[in-house]
């Protein structure tokens, strides 16, 4: 019996999300399961950072990162790998919408990500996922800091 059938890992191009991807790949191999690699474009950033692109990835950069991560998972031996590019509030998209839409059993996320300032103001995406996700959440802590 497989414990998890569908695993989703949230990525944002940060070192922390790459570490979460590594763990998600290992778990997907262990459970012989489908791996979804997701990035959520935070539309809230476009209104407040229209002239400051620091921390915001372009569509081309995002698609390139997702393809790189998918290739990494396939090279590790996974057969069922799918990328998801979504937009909206990452806290809502990752803790509720994408999990329901894809019937996810396990969400893997880094404990921190690209936007430290927002995390101080409103809390982290990882925290929202732990509080609101209808499935198990595996939070990867980094060795940094």
Beta strands, then each sheet from edge to edge (+ up, - down):
strand 1: 6-10
strand 2: 34-42
strand 3: 81-88
strand 4: 106-110
strand 5: 136-140
sheet 1: 3+ 2+ 1+ 4+ 5+
end
